Amino acid sequence: MKVYFDNAATTAMDDRVIEAMLPFMKNHYGNPSSVHSHGREVRSAIEKSRKKVAELLNTTPAEIFFTSGGTEADNTALVCGIETHGIKHAITSPVEHHAVLHTLEVCEQKGHIQLSKLDVNERGELDLDQLEALLKANPNSLISLMHANNEIGNLNDLNKIGSLAREYGAFFHSDTVQTMGHYVHDLKSLPIDALVAGGHKFHGPKGSGFLYVRKDKKIHPFIHGGAQERNMRGGTENVIGIIGIAKALEIAYEDMAGHEAHIKALKKHFVEKLKAEIPGVEFNGMSADLENSLYTVLNVSLPPSEANAGMLLFNLDLEGISASGGSACSSGATVGSHVLRALNHNPERDSVRFSFSRFNNIEEVDYTIGKLKELYAVEV
Ligand SMILES: Cc1ncc(COP(=O)(O)O)c(C=O)c1O
């Protein structure tokens, strides 16, 4: 059996997304900047996609900019938000994705900002009193705090953070890569200035993404060149990526509650069975709390075991199960997870992140638990 439980790293594309993209690979190949009919038909499809994304997020098309993914969207919001708004101080947390952490660290190394990182407790929760104190002491700050953590599934309260940002005049960016397409984002009511998406996390194509920037917090472009994306991102558009991400978001919104219910049931079963079958199992962050964590992610901490030490992912892979040990984007890297380190996780225990999608089923969960049981039966 082959089981794919690494959906926080990337997801399989939905066939309907592929169908929507195909005509733009075959027939509609014009450059959207060309004024002739071949160009105009493609331009019109891009603008329809932008309108669709804007409608789903309850905002305006003028505030949506297509990018090559979440990383580029994060870089644009942070680097250009800081530069455009004369920001000298930024606040983030040690458990952010590297697309945010490394970008802000470079801004600090270049002397553009002073960077503060909020404390996190052993469950990965942030201290919002500390956030407020930092905002009070540093007017015109930038806040970058993710909606859901890609490794441990912790959810931040964007309304609460955004209200503090408004109160103290801060620019609020959130890395929403893991929640886009899985939760409703209502940008009319959400007090946020910038958020981001990567299409491949919700059954769209890799290399597609978008950035939302609130119209009264406009920023300069990150990539200079032609006038594409209303002068906000030079370069011929990734047309098939744009068509694909908009279609994937549309499908995600069509039955978001149904997808959530299906995936939550799998996760609940996974947690309950693991507790019953593997003595000493624990869960990292808030990920086993079904109501207060990203429903697609479960981060499991297994008891020390000689047979599996450092080999757990490999052993699972041998059984056909694909999962991940830390941050998706650096799975395969030998460095440990900066998120688990920030939580003071016991390095003697092996951790594995299982992440689910609507394409998974209960048989895959049972198969995986069975294999984990066999792997841990050796010494138990
Ligand atoms: C929280 C988070 N932010 C950013 C990214 C990067 O997104 P992309 O792969 O679209 O550049 C990822 C990918 O794993 C992620 O999980």
The ligand as an ORCA input file, in Angstrom:
! r2SCAN-3c Opt
* xyz 0 1
  C       3.743     28.142      6.424
  C       4.401     28.137      5.082
  N       4.814     29.285      4.537
  C       5.402     29.336      3.339
  C       5.628     28.189      2.602
  C       6.277     28.285      1.266
  O       5.301     28.254      0.257
  P       5.707     27.941     -1.269
  O       6.144     26.525     -1.313
  O       4.409     28.168     -2.053
  O       6.749     28.918     -1.656
  C       5.244     26.949      3.137
  C       5.550     25.672      2.425
  O       5.743     24.637      3.043
  C       4.606     26.919      4.402
  O       4.196     25.769      4.945
*
